[in-house]
Amino acid sequence: ARTNAECISTPKNVKVIPFVERHKLKWEPINVNVQWNETKQKYDKHLQKGYEYDFKPSSKDFVNLDDATLRSRQSFLDWYEHIAIHTGDVCHIDVDNLNMTFELHSQVEEWKTRWPYYLSASKKLPHFFVKFDEPFKNDRMGKTKYEGIEILSGQWGWCPKTADIINADKEIPVLRKSDFIDVPYHRPKPIEDANKEINKKPLIYSEVKIKDMLGIEFKLKSRWIYQWSVRS
C-alpha cells in the first residue's frame, strides 16, 4: 500500500510554482525553520527574516505589496526552500488530522480523486486548492464540519518550493460554503432598559428651577405631616 508521502510522477502532476503561475495566484519565497519537536512528536515551523531583507514577511504582503515588489522577491527563489501562497479567490482546505475516523478518511480520499492538492511538508496530508460560492469574513476558519480540517482564506499557505501539485490537470472546484461551515449561532441582542440609559446622564442642576425643587420638598413634607397627624 502506498503512503501519503508517495507521489506517482505523471503528466497530471506538476511542480507548485508553474501551477500557481498558471492560475495567477500570488506567491513569495519565505524562510522557514523546520525542527522536530520530540516532546510534541511533531515538526515545528517558525517563520524567519528574509535573506534579502531584514524583517519577516507577512500574509498581508499580498495585499499591501505591488506586483513589482513581489516579482523582485521571487527572483531570490534560489535562496529559499519554501514559498507562501496567497489564499484570496482560491482558498486552501487544510487537512491536519492524523487520526481521522474511517468516514472522514474516506471523504478525504474521495476529494483526492477530484481536486488539485499538494502534500504538507511534515505530516504529508493534503492541502486542496478550492473556491467557494460565498466569501469568508475571517482570514482563517479554525473549524469546519470536519474535525481537524480548516479553511485558509485571505491568509497564506506554506509549502516546499519543490512540492508536487497532484491532479494539476483538474479544474479548481467551486464549493458550497454551507457544506463546510455551519451557520453560526448569534445570541439575540437583549432589549436595552431605557431607564439605564436615562440614569447614565448626569443631572444638570442649572436646568432645574430652585423654586420647583423647593416646591417638591414642601409638598413631600406637608404630606408626611398630614399623614402623621391622622395616625396620631
Secondary structure, DSSP 8 states (H G I E B T S, - for coil): ---TT-----TT-EEHHHHHHHTT--EEEE-EEEEEETTTTEEEEEE---SSSSS---TTHHHHS-HHHHHHHHTTGGG-SEEEEE-SSSEEEEE--SS--HHHHHHHHHHHTTS-EEE-TTT--EEEEEEESS--SSSEE---SSTTEEEESSSEEEEETT-EEBTTTS---EE-GGGTS------------HHHHHHHS---GGGS-HHHHHHHHHHHHHHHHHHHHHH-
